[in-house]
């Protein structure tokens, strides 16, 4: 991934970058940006803490609110706790 693909600005005050917590209106889910695809980075690769990943159009993704970030962190903690001590079978 090139440096330009890591940071895709939509406007001066609203840029998306890898690792940012966002909200996808298409799936109604908060997620973390894992990367970008497409000629202009118009497809965003998203992932939840559970490993569920999907592609979304950039226009349907916005920065997560404080509540959505809290929700995503709580899900990650719950997932870590529920899988503690569970090894590969």
MARDO-621397 format. One record per residue (C-alpha): x negated, z, y; residue number from 0; residue in three letters. Coordinates in Angstrom, 1 decimal, always signed. Layout:
BEGIN
<atom><xx>X</xx><zz>Z</zz><yy>Y</yy><resi>NUM</resi><resn>ALA</resn></atom>
...
END
This chain:
BEGIN
<atom><xx>+0.0</xx><zz>+0.0</zz><yy>+0.0</yy><resi>0</resi><resn>UNK</resn></atom>
<atom><xx>-1.4</xx><zz>-1.0</zz><yy>+3.4</yy><resi>1</resi><resn>UNK</resn></atom>
<atom><xx>-1.6</xx><zz>+1.4</zz><yy>+6.3</yy><resi>2</resi><resn>UNK</resn></atom>
<atom><xx>+1.0</xx><zz>-0.7</zz><yy>+8.1</yy><resi>3</resi><resn>UNK</resn></atom>
<atom><xx>+3.4</xx><zz>-0.3</zz><yy>+5.1</yy><resi>4</resi><resn>UNK</resn></atom>
<atom><xx>+3.0</xx><zz>+3.5</zz><yy>+5.2</yy><resi>5</resi><resn>UNK</resn></atom>
<atom><xx>+4.7</xx><zz>+3.8</zz><yy>+8.6</yy><resi>6</resi><resn>UNK</resn></atom>
<atom><xx>+7.6</xx><zz>+1.6</zz><yy>+9.4</yy><resi>7</resi><resn>UNK</resn></atom>
<atom><xx>+9.0</xx><zz>+2.1</zz><yy>+12.9</yy><resi>8</resi><resn>UNK</resn></atom>
<atom><xx>+12.7</xx><zz>+1.3</zz><yy>+13.5</yy><resi>9</resi><resn>UNK</resn></atom>
<atom><xx>+12.4</xx><zz>+2.3</zz><yy>+17.1</yy><resi>10</resi><resn>UNK</resn></atom>
<atom><xx>+10.0</xx><zz>+4.3</zz><yy>+19.3</yy><resi>11</resi><resn>UNK</resn></atom>
<atom><xx>+11.6</xx><zz>+7.7</zz><yy>+18.4</yy><resi>12</resi><resn>UNK</resn></atom>
<atom><xx>+12.7</xx><zz>+6.9</zz><yy>+14.8</yy><resi>13</resi><resn>UNK</resn></atom>
<atom><xx>+10.0</xx><zz>+6.0</zz><yy>+12.3</yy><resi>14</resi><resn>UNK</resn></atom>
<atom><xx>+10.0</xx><zz>+6.3</zz><yy>+8.6</yy><resi>15</resi><resn>UNK</resn></atom>
<atom><xx>+6.9</xx><zz>+7.2</zz><yy>+6.6</yy><resi>16</resi><resn>UNK</resn></atom>
<atom><xx>+5.9</xx><zz>+8.0</zz><yy>+3.0</yy><resi>17</resi><resn>UNK</resn></atom>
<atom><xx>+6.6</xx><zz>+11.6</zz><yy>+2.1</yy><resi>18</resi><resn>UNK</resn></atom>
<atom><xx>+9.3</xx><zz>+12.0</zz><yy>+4.7</yy><resi>19</resi><resn>UNK</resn></atom>
<atom><xx>+12.6</xx><zz>+13.7</zz><yy>+3.7</yy><resi>20</resi><resn>UNK</resn></atom>
<atom><xx>+15.5</xx><zz>+11.4</zz><yy>+4.5</yy><resi>21</resi><resn>UNK</resn></atom>
<atom><xx>+19.2</xx><zz>+11.0</zz><yy>+3.8</yy><resi>22</resi><resn>UNK</resn></atom>
<atom><xx>+20.6</xx><zz>+7.8</zz><yy>+2.1</yy><resi>23</resi><resn>UNK</resn></atom>
<atom><xx>+24.1</xx><zz>+7.1</zz><yy>+3.3</yy><resi>24</resi><resn>UNK</resn></atom>
<atom><xx>+24.6</xx><zz>+4.7</zz><yy>+0.4</yy><resi>25</resi><resn>UNK</resn></atom>
<atom><xx>+24.1</xx><zz>+7.3</zz><yy>-2.3</yy><resi>26</resi><resn>UNK</resn></atom>
<atom><xx>+25.1</xx><zz>+10.3</zz><yy>-0.1</yy><resi>27</resi><resn>UNK</resn></atom>
<atom><xx>+21.9</xx><zz>+12.1</zz><yy>-1.2</yy><resi>28</resi><resn>UNK</resn></atom>
<atom><xx>+18.8</xx><zz>+13.5</zz><yy>+0.5</yy><resi>29</resi><resn>UNK</resn></atom>
<atom><xx>+15.5</xx><zz>+12.2</zz><yy>-1.0</yy><resi>30</resi><resn>UNK</resn></atom>
<atom><xx>+11.8</xx><zz>+11.7</zz><yy>-0.3</yy><resi>31</resi><resn>UNK</resn></atom>
<atom><xx>+10.3</xx><zz>+8.4</zz><yy>+0.7</yy><resi>32</resi><resn>UNK</resn></atom>
<atom><xx>+7.9</xx><zz>+7.2</zz><yy>-2.0</yy><resi>33</resi><resn>UNK</resn></atom>
<atom><xx>+7.1</xx><zz>+3.7</zz><yy>-0.5</yy><resi>34</resi><resn>UNK</resn></atom>
<atom><xx>+8.4</xx><zz>+0.5</zz><yy>+1.0</yy><resi>35</resi><resn>UNK</resn></atom>
<atom><xx>+9.0</xx><zz>-3.0</zz><yy>-0.4</yy><resi>36</resi><resn>UNK</resn></atom>
<atom><xx>+10.0</xx><zz>-6.3</zz><yy>+1.2</yy><resi>37</resi><resn>UNK</resn></atom>
<atom><xx>+8.4</xx><zz>-8.5</zz><yy>+3.7</yy><resi>38</resi><resn>UNK</resn></atom>
<atom><xx>+9.1</xx><zz>-6.2</zz><yy>+6.6</yy><resi>39</resi><resn>UNK</resn></atom>
<atom><xx>+9.5</xx><zz>-2.9</zz><yy>+4.7</yy><resi>40</resi><resn>UNK</resn></atom>
<atom><xx>+13.2</xx><zz>-3.3</zz><yy>+4.7</yy><resi>41</resi><resn>UNK</resn></atom>
<atom><xx>+13.6</xx><zz>-1.7</zz><yy>+1.3</yy><resi>42</resi><resn>UNK</resn></atom>
<atom><xx>+12.8</xx><zz>+2.0</zz><yy>+1.0</yy><resi>43</resi><resn>UNK</resn></atom>
<atom><xx>+11.8</xx><zz>+3.5</zz><yy>-2.3</yy><resi>44</resi><resn>UNK</resn></atom>
<atom><xx>+13.4</xx><zz>+7.0</zz><yy>-2.6</yy><resi>45</resi><resn>UNK</resn></atom>
<atom><xx>+13.0</xx><zz>+9.8</zz><yy>-5.1</yy><resi>46</resi><resn>UNK</resn></atom>
<atom><xx>+14.7</xx><zz>+13.1</zz><yy>-5.8</yy><resi>47</resi><resn>UNK</resn></atom>
<atom><xx>+12.8</xx><zz>+16.2</zz><yy>-7.1</yy><resi>48</resi><resn>UNK</resn></atom>
<atom><xx>+14.4</xx><zz>+15.6</zz><yy>-10.5</yy><resi>49</resi><resn>UNK</resn></atom>
<atom><xx>+12.6</xx><zz>+12.3</zz><yy>-10.8</yy><resi>50</resi><resn>UNK</resn></atom>
<atom><xx>+15.7</xx><zz>+10.2</zz><yy>-10.1</yy><resi>51</resi><resn>UNK</resn></atom>
<atom><xx>+14.5</xx><zz>+7.2</zz><yy>-8.0</yy><resi>52</resi><resn>UNK</resn></atom>
<atom><xx>+16.2</xx><zz>+4.3</zz><yy>-6.4</yy><resi>53</resi><resn>UNK</resn></atom>
<atom><xx>+15.8</xx><zz>+1.6</zz><yy>-3.7</yy><resi>54</resi><resn>UNK</resn></atom>
<atom><xx>+17.8</xx><zz>+1.6</zz><yy>-0.5</yy><resi>55</resi><resn>UNK</resn></atom>
<atom><xx>+18.1</xx><zz>-0.6</zz><yy>+2.5</yy><resi>56</resi><resn>UNK</resn></atom>
<atom><xx>+16.2</xx><zz>+0.8</zz><yy>+5.5</yy><resi>57</resi><resn>UNK</resn></atom>
<atom><xx>+19.3</xx><zz>+0.7</zz><yy>+7.7</yy><resi>58</resi><resn>UNK</resn></atom>
<atom><xx>+21.1</xx><zz>+3.1</zz><yy>+5.4</yy><resi>59</resi><resn>UNK</resn></atom>
<atom><xx>+18.3</xx><zz>+5.7</zz><yy>+5.5</yy><resi>60</resi><resn>UNK</resn></atom>
<atom><xx>+17.9</xx><zz>+8.2</zz><yy>+8.3</yy><resi>61</resi><resn>UNK</resn></atom>
<atom><xx>+15.8</xx><zz>+11.4</zz><yy>+8.9</yy><resi>62</resi><resn>UNK</resn></atom>
<atom><xx>+17.2</xx><zz>+14.4</zz><yy>+7.0</yy><resi>63</resi><resn>UNK</resn></atom>
<atom><xx>+18.8</xx><zz>+17.1</zz><yy>+9.0</yy><resi>64</resi><resn>UNK</resn></atom>
<atom><xx>+17.6</xx><zz>+20.7</zz><yy>+8.7</yy><resi>65</resi><resn>UNK</resn></atom>
<atom><xx>+20.4</xx><zz>+21.5</zz><yy>+6.2</yy><resi>66</resi><resn>UNK</resn></atom>
<atom><xx>+19.6</xx><zz>+18.4</zz><yy>+4.1</yy><resi>67</resi><resn>UNK</resn></atom>
<atom><xx>+15.9</xx><zz>+19.3</zz><yy>+4.0</yy><resi>68</resi><resn>UNK</resn></atom>
<atom><xx>+16.8</xx><zz>+22.9</zz><yy>+2.9</yy><resi>69</resi><resn>UNK</resn></atom>
<atom><xx>+19.1</xx><zz>+21.4</zz><yy>+0.2</yy><resi>70</resi><resn>UNK</resn></atom>
<atom><xx>+16.3</xx><zz>+19.2</zz><yy>-1.1</yy><resi>71</resi><resn>UNK</resn></atom>
<atom><xx>+13.8</xx><zz>+22.1</zz><yy>-1.2</yy><resi>72</resi><resn>UNK</resn></atom>
<atom><xx>+16.3</xx><zz>+24.3</zz><yy>-3.0</yy><resi>73</resi><resn>UNK</resn></atom>
<atom><xx>+16.9</xx><zz>+21.5</zz><yy>-5.6</yy><resi>74</resi><resn>UNK</resn></atom>
<atom><xx>+13.1</xx><zz>+21.2</zz><yy>-6.1</yy><resi>75</resi><resn>UNK</resn></atom>
<atom><xx>+12.8</xx><zz>+24.9</zz><yy>-6.6</yy><resi>76</resi><resn>UNK</resn></atom>
<atom><xx>+15.7</xx><zz>+25.0</zz><yy>-9.1</yy><resi>77</resi><resn>UNK</resn></atom>
<atom><xx>+14.3</xx><zz>+22.1</zz><yy>-11.0</yy><resi>78</resi><resn>UNK</resn></atom>
<atom><xx>+10.9</xx><zz>+23.7</zz><yy>-11.3</yy><resi>79</resi><resn>UNK</resn></atom>
<atom><xx>+12.4</xx><zz>+27.0</zz><yy>-12.4</yy><resi>80</resi><resn>UNK</resn></atom>
<atom><xx>+14.7</xx><zz>+25.5</zz><yy>-15.0</yy><resi>81</resi><resn>UNK</resn></atom>
<atom><xx>+11.8</xx><zz>+23.5</zz><yy>-16.5</yy><resi>82</resi><resn>UNK</resn></atom>
<atom><xx>+9.3</xx><zz>+26.3</zz><yy>-16.5</yy><resi>83</resi><resn>UNK</resn></atom>
<atom><xx>+7.8</xx><zz>+26.8</zz><yy>-20.0</yy><resi>84</resi><resn>UNK</resn></atom>
<atom><xx>+9.4</xx><zz>+23.6</zz><yy>-21.3</yy><resi>85</resi><resn>UNK</resn></atom>
<atom><xx>+6.7</xx><zz>+21.4</zz><yy>-22.7</yy><resi>86</resi><resn>UNK</resn></atom>
<atom><xx>+6.8</xx><zz>+17.8</zz><yy>-24.0</yy><resi>87</resi><resn>UNK</resn></atom>
<atom><xx>+8.6</xx><zz>+17.5</zz><yy>-27.3</yy><resi>88</resi><resn>UNK</resn></atom>
END
